[in-house]
Amino acid sequence: MKRLLLLLAVFSVTSPSYAQSAKLDSGSDSQPAPRRPAVYVMPNALANPGSSEGQQVVVDSTHNGKEPQVAMIYQELQHRKECQGFSENMIKEKADYFLLLQHGGGRGNRWAVSDKSGSVIASGQTMTLGNSVKDACVAMAKNWQDTSAGQH
């Protein structure tokens, strides 16, 4: 029994929750990191929000039978320096921004970004997926800075 109590005492002192609470109680003056806005990559577009019953028409973002490259877009979001201020999120209810990217075949890519209220804040067209993601991140960063400045 004494051995069990000793193990519990050692575990409670070395557990991560204890270490975290000790850091919180230490009274350090460090500021918490600013919240990074979350980006959700839309696999398709919604058109005509529909009636009050909530019906929606889905516009498929595939091209010539190809699937949208959602995973590649998330990869670009993680690796582009212009996107480092954002966190990628696959739960749309947690998103601050929504990125839609449609492949135009040999004509490049079209992209649009909306805020969480659904207002389109920017759109554009580039020849490569990476440049579309970069341009979208630049637009989101400007919008985040503008709206954050307006809240102070």
N, C-alpha and C positions, 0 to 999 in steps of 0.2 A: 504494500500500500504506500509506504514512504517513497519507494522507487517511482511509482506512478505519479505521485504529487511532485516529486523532483523533476520528472520529465515534463509535466504540465507547466511547471514554473519556468523551466528553461525554454520551452516552446513559446510561451507567452512573451518572454523578454526578447526572443530572437525573431518573432513573426513579423512579416512586413507591415501589418496594421499597426503594431506597436512602434515600429521605426517611423512610419508615416506620422502618427500622432505626436511622437517626440519632436519631429521636424516642425510640425504645425505649432507646437507649444513653445518652441525655442525663441519666438519673437523676432525672427529675422525680418529685415526691412525689404527683402526682395519682392518686387512686384510680380503678380501672376502674369504669365504669358498672355498676350492679347488673343482673343478668340479668333480662330481662323474660319472664314466663311466656308461652308460646305457646298460642293458642286455635285450635282446629279446628272449623269449622261442619259438623255432620253433615247430609248431604243426606237421610238416612233413619235410622230406628231399627232396632236389632237386638233381636230378642226370642228367648227360648229359645236360649241359647248352643249347645245341641245336645249330641251325644254326643262321645266322645273323638276321633272322626274330624274334629272341627272344623266340623260342619255348622251353619249358622246360618239362621234365618228372618228375612228382611228385611221390616219393616213400612214400607210406603210412607207418606211424610209429605205427599203431595199431598192436595189437598182439591178436590172437584168438578172433577177433571181439570186443575187448575192445578199448575204446577211449583213446587217449593219455591223461595223467593227467596234462595238462598244468596248470590248476589252482593250483594244489598241488605243482607243481614245483615253481610257483611264490610265494606261501606261504612259501616254504622252503627258497627261496631267501630272503624273508623278515625277517625270524627268525633265520637263521644260523649266528653265529658271524663271520664266515669266509667271509660272503657275505655282511656285513654291509657297506663296502666301495662302494657298487654298488647301482644304482637306477634301479628298475625294470620298463620296458617300454613295452607297448603293440603296439607301432607304430614302425615297423621295420626300417623305414627310419631314425629314431632318434637313433638307437642302435649303440653302439661301439662294442658290442660282441653279438654273436648268439649262443644259447645253444640248442643242439639237444639231447634229451634223449629218448632212445628206450627201451621198456620193453622186456626182454628176457624170460618171463614166469618164471619158476622155476630156470632159469640159471642166474638170476640177471638182471642188467640194464647196457646198454652200453650208453656212452655219448661222445659227441664231442663238442668242442668250436672253433668257428672261429672268426677272427676279421672282421671289416667292409669291408675289401677288399676281404673276402672269404677265406683267408688262414687259414687252420686248425692249431691252436696253441697248442692244447692238446686233448687227448681222453683217455678213460679208461673204466673200467668195475667194478661195485661193486654189492653187493647183495641187497642193499637197495637204494631207491630213495634219501633219505636224504644224504647218503654218496656220491652218484653220484653228487648231487648239491654242496656239500661241496668241493669235489675234483675239480670240475669245477671252483668254486670261487677261490680256491687257485691258479689254473693255470691262471685265468684271472688277478688276483691281481699281480702275478709275471710278466706277460706280460705287464700290464699297467705300473708297476714300471719300467721295462726295457725300454719300449718305451718312457715313460715320461723323464727318465734320459737321453736318447739319444737326446732329443729335447732341452736340456739346453746347 
